[in-house]
Amino acid sequence: MKAPSEDVERSGRSAPKKATLLQVARVIVSGLFMIAPNRDLGPDAPKIGPVRLIAAAFIGFALVIAALLLLVSAITH
């Protein structure tokens, strides 16, 4: 079995870099609205692991719920 680095060397492309927190957030938000820039989908797109993606989605979900609760609380008082 070949190592992934051997395939990268043969194709002439560098391995994708790990995504930053801002890039993960941008992917989550663009996925929410079902729009994605080409740079997030191409072969040179940063690599996002499933754990980071799920954690960012839960944090985003919690922020949206908190914002909705604050909005409802502000309207009812």
Summary of the structure (lengths in Angstrom):
residues: 77
radius of gyration: 17.9
end to end distance: 64.4
largest distance: 64.4
contacts: 154
relative contact order: 0.13
helix: 66%
strand: 3%
